[in-house]
Amino acid sequence: MSDEHNLSAHTSTVTPERALSTVHGRISGLAAGLWLGAVAVGIVGFFFALRTDPQRAWMSVWSNFLFWTALAQAGVIFGAVLVIAKGHWGKPFRRVAEATGAFLPFSLLVFAGMYFGASYIFPWMKPGFEGHINRTWLTHDGVFVRNGILLAILFAMSWWFLRLSLRPDAPLIASKQTGWRKSLLEHIGRGWRGDEEEAERSRRALSWLAPVLIGLWVLVFSFLSFDLTMSLMPSFMSVIWGALYFVGGWLCLLALVAFLSHRYKEHYSLEDIWGKWEYHDLGKLMFAFVIFWSYLWFSQFLPIWYGNIGRETQFFELRTENGFGPFLWAQMALIFFIPFALLLWRRPKMRSRHLAIVGMVILVGFWLERWMQVVPSVWTGDGIPLGWPEIAITLGFLGLFGLSYSLYASLTAKIPVSEALIVGERSRGP
């Protein structure tokens, strides 16, 4: 077999100078204006919708919280997975993925605000509700206190992980920064003990923190999906509901990395670092999880279909009636059918532009999937609630995510300067 078929990633060396050339140190005025403008549109749209149709306003907040939070947390998990799996191929993409974690504090604030809109979402909070639910578990305060504490612990550990990951780079990057960025990096690098010792200390700490973080991610996001979405259909139960949620967030992260790395590659001329073999590996991982998530979805659908039990079939009845059917088909086309066809062949996966397009398709599909998790279960009005209020509120979340991501990305290099996760060369494989 030729070398071309053996190589999974080339082994180019990233020098500190090369990595530091990707430190931007600021957000462009245009980007900052666009993100802040989108946030303003979202805030105005939310409060206007709150006056005219509060259920639509809170449904949109609910579905966007689920989408952006899962995406943001998965970026930190990407780094944790590299630690456990010794994923040398993913080293160059690590900073691009981890920057999504900057949204997590805003996510916690949004979750706290959702407390005040729960009565428009949870059917079991409505007067006269007689459905069968566990009243000990599902209470207004219980849902938000329980999940709020769990999210706060998970997010705190995620920021600790990001700090440990960034610390070996901090002093060197600080020399290229000014203002608050320089001060923050100097604080992260406080008590510096030398490059080799700091990298080794970070590796040791991350080696035990990574598996704890992944286990907590699975637990917390399962509880979150049970309480915020599965409880919207009283008496409905699914043992894989949590996996559908956090695996979907992981796939969204891979799609976003494909899109952003393509953009950065062109802007900073990083073809020697993010080459065809790196994108081939990323494309294979995207393809695998497109199939895995769809397998989970179908493994839920199939027993519901042949079991034909009323409390289970309500999930699909609500999503195929009252005009929601086309959106269910669109969701599956965007998440499975189109990405499967576009990622099936080997050579297209080696082109970053191709993967970036597929990534955008997947992200749109999952935004629709999160919307479909919430809206058909609770909507009681006429027509399909998908219009300007949903667009405005989604733009607000996009602006908040983009602003937080840009701030973190402007703080660091786009590729690691000193490798703190694992040692050794990137892998060779099929």
C-alpha positions in Angstrom: 0.0 0.0 0.0 1.3 3.4 -0.9 2.3 6.1 1.6 -0.7 8.2 0.5 -3.0 5.4 1.8 -1.1 5.0 5.0 -0.9 8.6 6.1 -3.7 9.9 8.4 -2.0 13.2 9.1 1.3 14.7 8.1 3.8 15.5 10.8 4.7 19.1 10.2 6.3 20.9 13.2 4.5 24.0 14.5 7.1 26.5 15.7 6.3 29.0 18.4 6.7 31.8 15.8 4.3 30.1 13.5 1.7 29.7 16.2 2.2 33.3 17.5 1.5 34.7 14.0 -2.1 33.6 14.5 -2.6 35.8 17.6 -4.8 38.5 16.5 -5.2 40.4 19.8 -8.4 42.1 19.0 -11.9 41.8 17.4 -12.4 43.8 14.3 -14.8 46.7 14.6 -17.0 45.2 11.9 -17.3 41.8 13.6 -17.9 43.4 17.0 -20.6 45.6 15.5 -22.3 42.7 13.8 -22.3 40.5 17.0 -23.5 43.4 19.2 -26.1 44.3 16.6 -27.4 40.7 16.5 -27.6 40.7 20.3 -29.6 43.9 20.3 -32.0 42.5 17.6 -32.5 39.4 19.8 -33.2 41.4 22.9 -35.7 43.7 21.1 -37.3 40.7 19.4 -37.7 38.8 22.7 -39.3 41.6 24.6 -41.6 42.5 21.7 -42.7 38.8 21.3 -43.1 38.6 25.1 -45.8 41.3 24.9 -47.6 39.8 21.9 -47.2 36.1 22.3 -45.1 35.0 25.3 -45.3 31.3 24.6 -43.5 31.9 21.2 -40.9 34.0 22.9 -40.1 31.4 25.5 -40.2 28.4 23.1 -37.6 30.1 21.0 -35.4 30.8 24.0 -35.8 27.2 25.1 -34.8 25.7 21.8 -31.9 28.1 21.3 -30.6 27.4 24.8 -30.6 23.7 24.0 -28.8 24.2 20.7 -26.0 26.7 21.7 -25.3 25.2 25.1 -24.8 21.7 23.7 -22.5 23.1 21.1 -20.5 25.2 23.5 -19.9 22.4 26.0 -18.9 20.0 23.3 -15.9 22.2 22.4 -14.4 21.6 25.8 -15.2 17.9 25.6 -13.3 17.9 22.3 -10.1 18.7 24.2 -11.0 16.1 26.9 -11.5 13.4 24.3 -8.1 14.1 22.8 -6.5 13.6 26.2 -8.2 10.2 26.8 -8.0 8.9 23.2 -4.5 10.3 22.6 -5.9 11.9 19.5 -2.7 13.4 18.0 -4.5 14.1 14.7 -6.8 16.6 16.5 -4.0 18.7 18.1 -4.2 21.5 15.5 -8.0 21.9 15.9 -8.0 22.0 19.7 -8.0 25.8 20.1 -10.7 26.3 17.5 -12.9 23.8 19.4 -12.1 24.9 23.0 -13.0 28.6 22.3 -16.7 27.6 22.2 -16.5 27.2 26.0 -16.5 31.0 26.3 -20.3 30.9 25.8 -20.9 28.7 28.9 -21.2 31.6 31.5 -23.8 33.3 29.3 -25.6 30.0 28.9 -25.9 29.7 32.7 -27.4 33.2 32.8 -29.9 32.4 30.1 -30.9 29.2 32.0 -31.5 31.3 35.2 -33.8 33.6 33.1 -35.7 30.6 31.8 -37.1 30.1 35.3 -39.5 33.0 34.7 -40.9 31.5 31.4 -41.3 27.9 32.6 -45.1 28.2 33.0 -45.5 28.8 29.2 -43.5 25.7 28.4 -44.0 22.9 31.0 -47.5 21.4 30.5 -47.4 19.9 34.0 -47.3 23.5 35.4 -50.6 24.5 33.9 -53.7 24.6 36.1 -55.8 21.5 36.0 -53.1 19.2 34.5 -54.0 15.6 35.3 -51.3 13.7 33.4 -49.2 11.0 35.0 -45.8 12.5 36.1 -43.4 12.1 39.0 -44.4 15.1 41.1 -41.6 14.6 43.4 -39.1 15.0 40.6 -40.8 17.5 38.3 -41.4 20.7 40.2 -40.7 24.2 39.0 -38.0 24.9 41.6 -36.7 21.4 41.5 -36.0 21.5 37.8 -34.1 24.7 37.9 -32.3 24.3 41.2 -31.2 20.7 40.3 -30.0 21.5 36.8 -28.6 24.9 37.8 -26.3 23.4 40.3 -25.2 20.6 37.9 -24.6 23.1 35.1 -22.6 25.4 37.4 -20.4 22.5 38.5 -19.9 21.3 34.9 -19.2 24.7 33.6 -16.7 25.5 36.4 -14.8 22.3 35.7 -14.9 23.1 32.0 -13.2 26.5 32.7 -10.7 24.8 34.9 -9.9 22.5 32.0 -9.5 25.4 29.6 -7.2 27.1 32.0 -5.0 24.1 32.4 -5.0 23.6 28.6 -4.0 27.2 28.0 -1.5 27.7 30.8 1.6 26.3 28.9 1.0 28.9 26.2 0.1 31.8 28.4 3.4 33.6 29.1 4.5 33.4 25.4 1.1 34.6 24.1 1.1 37.4 26.7 4.2 38.9 25.1 2.1 39.5 22.0 -0.9 40.9 23.8 -1.9 44.2 25.5 -4.5 45.5 27.9 -6.9 43.1 29.6 -5.8 40.2 27.4 -2.2 40.5 28.6 -3.2 40.9 32.2 -5.5 37.8 32.0 -2.8 35.6 30.4 -0.2 36.8 32.9 -2.6 35.8 35.7 -3.1 32.3 34.1 0.7 31.9 33.9 1.3 33.2 37.5 4.1 31.2 39.3 5.7 29.9 36.1 8.1 27.1 36.6 9.5 26.7 33.1 8.2 25.4 29.8 8.8 21.7 30.2 7.7 21.5 33.9 4.5 23.5 33.2 3.6 21.3 30.2 4.1 18.1 32.2 2.1 19.5 35.2 -0.8 20.3 32.8 -0.7 16.9 31.3 -0.9 15.2 34.6 -3.8 17.3 35.8 -5.7 17.0 32.5 -5.2 13.2 32.5 -7.5 12.8 35.5 -9.7 15.8 34.9 -10.6 14.8 31.3 -12.5 11.5 32.1 -14.2 13.2 35.1 -15.4 16.0 32.8 -16.7 13.6 30.1 -18.6 11.5 32.7 -20.1 14.7 34.2 -21.0 15.9 30.7 -23.0 12.7 29.9 -24.7 12.8 33.3 -25.6 16.5 33.4 -26.8 16.8 29.8 -28.9 13.7 30.2 -30.7 15.2 33.2 -31.0 18.5 31.3 -32.6 16.8 28.3 -35.0 14.8 30.5 -36.2 17.8 32.4 -36.3 20.4 29.7 -37.6 18.4 26.7 -38.8 14.9 27.6 -41.0 16.3 30.4 -42.8 18.4 27.7 -44.6 15.1 26.7 -45.9 13.7 30.0 -45.8 9.9 30.2 -43.4 9.7 27.3 -40.2 7.9 28.1 -37.0 7.2 26.1 -33.9 5.6 27.5 -31.7 7.1 24.8 -33.1 10.7 25.0 -30.0 12.0 26.8 -27.6 10.4 24.3 -29.6 12.0 21.4 -29.0 15.3 23.0 -25.3 15.3 23.9 -24.2 13.3 20.8 -26.1 15.8 18.7 -24.1 18.6 20.4 -20.8 16.8 19.7 -21.7 16.4 16.0 -22.5 20.2 15.9 -19.1 20.9 17.4 -17.3 18.9 14.7 -19.4 20.7 12.0 -18.4 24.1 13.5 -14.7 23.2 13.7 -14.9 22.3 10.0 -16.4 25.6 9.1 -14.2 27.8 11.4 -10.9 26.0 10.6 -11.5 26.5 6.9 -12.0 30.2 7.5 -8.9 30.5 9.7 -6.8 28.4 7.3 -7.4 30.9 4.5 -7.0 34.0 6.6 -3.7 32.9 8.3 -2.4 30.6 5.4 -2.3 27.5 7.6 -2.4 25.0 4.7 0.8 23.4 6.1 -0.8 22.8 9.5 -4.4 22.0 8.5 -3.8 20.0 5.4 -5.8 17.4 3.5 -5.0 14.6 6.0 -6.2 16.6 9.0 -9.4 17.3 7.2 -9.7 13.7 6.1 -9.6 12.6 9.7 -12.1 15.3 10.7 -14.4 14.3 7.8 -14.3 10.7 8.8 -15.3 11.6 12.4 -18.1 13.7 11.1 -19.3 10.9 8.9 -19.2 8.4 11.8 -21.2 10.6 14.1 -23.8 11.5 11.4 -24.4 7.7 11.1 -24.3 7.2 14.9 -26.7 9.9 15.8 -29.1 8.8 13.0 -28.8 5.2 14.3 -29.8 6.4 17.8 -32.8 8.3 16.3 -33.9 5.3 14.3 -33.4 2.9 17.2 -35.9 5.1 19.1 -38.4 5.3 16.2 -38.5 1.6 15.3 -39.7 0.2 18.6 -42.2 3.0 19.0 -43.5 2.2 15.5 -43.9 -1.5 16.0 -44.9 -1.2 19.7 -47.7 1.2 18.8 -48.1 2.2 22.5 -50.1 5.5 22.9 -47.8 7.1 25.4 -44.8 6.6 23.0 -46.4 7.2 19.6 -47.5 10.7 20.8 -43.9 11.9 20.1 -44.2 11.2 16.4 -47.9 12.1 16.2 -47.1 15.6 17.4 -44.3 15.9 14.8 -46.2 14.6 11.8 -49.5 16.4 12.3 -50.6 20.1 12.4 -48.1 21.0 9.6 -45.0 19.8 11.4 -44.4 16.8 9.1 -42.3 18.7 6.5 -40.0 20.0 9.2 -39.4 16.5 10.5 -38.4 15.4 7.0 -36.2 18.5 6.6 -34.5 17.9 9.9 -33.6 14.3 8.9 -32.5 15.4 5.4 -30.1 18.1 6.8 -28.7 15.9 9.6 -28.5 12.6 7.8 -29.4 12.2 4.1 -27.4 15.2 2.7 -24.3 14.9 4.9 -24.2 11.1 4.4 -24.2 11.6 0.6 -21.6 14.4 0.8 -19.2 12.6 3.2 -19.5 9.1 1.6 -16.5 9.6 -0.7 -12.9 9.8 0.4 -11.5 12.7 -1.7 -14.2 15.3 -0.9 -13.4 14.8 2.9 -9.9 16.1 2.2 -11.1 19.5 1.0 -11.8 22.1 3.8 -14.3 24.0 1.7 -16.4 20.9 1.1 -16.3 20.0 4.9 -17.3 23.6 5.7 -20.4 23.5 3.6 -21.4 20.1 5.0 -20.8 21.6 8.5 -23.2 24.4 7.8 -25.8 22.0 6.6 -25.5 19.9 9.8 -25.7 23.0 12.0 -28.9 24.2 10.4 -30.3 20.7 10.7 -29.6 20.5 14.4 -31.0 24.0 15.1 -34.2 22.7 13.4 -34.0 19.5 15.4 -33.8 21.4 18.8 -36.8 23.5 17.7 -38.7 20.4 16.8 -37.9 18.9 20.3 -39.7 21.8 22.0 -42.4 23.4 19.8 -44.6 20.5 18.7 -44.9 19.3 22.3 -46.2 22.6 23.7 -47.6 24.8 20.9 -51.3 25.3 21.3 -51.9 28.2 18.8 -52.8 28.2 15.1 -50.3 27.7 12.3 -46.5 27.0 12.6 -44.7 29.3 15.0 -41.7 30.0 12.8 -41.4 33.6 11.8 -39.7 36.9 12.7 -39.8 36.4 16.5 -37.9 33.1 16.2 -35.5 34.6 13.7 -34.8 37.7 15.9 -34.2 35.6 19.1 -32.0 33.2 17.2 -29.9 36.1 15.9 -29.6 37.3 19.5 -28.2 33.9 20.5 -25.9 33.8 17.5 -24.6 37.3 18.4 -23.9 36.3 22.0 -22.2 33.1 20.9 -20.2 34.8 18.2 -19.1 37.6 20.6 -18.0 35.3 23.3 -16.2 33.0 20.9 -14.4 36.0 19.2 -13.3 37.3 22.6 -11.7 34.0 23.5 -10.2 33.5 20.1 -8.6 36.9 20.2 -7.0 35.9 23.5 -5.1 32.8 22.2 -3.3 31.5 19.2 -5.4 29.5 16.7 -3.1 26.5 17.1 -1.3 25.3 20.3 2.1 26.8 21.0 3.2 24.2 23.6 1.4 20.9 23.6 -0.1 20.2 27.0 -2.5 17.5 26.2 -0.4 14.7 24.9 3.1 14.1 23.6 4.3 12.4 20.5 3.7 12.9 16.8 0.4 12.9 15.0 -0.7 9.4 14.1 -0.3 7.3 11.0 -3.2 5.1 10.1 -5.8 4.1 7.4 
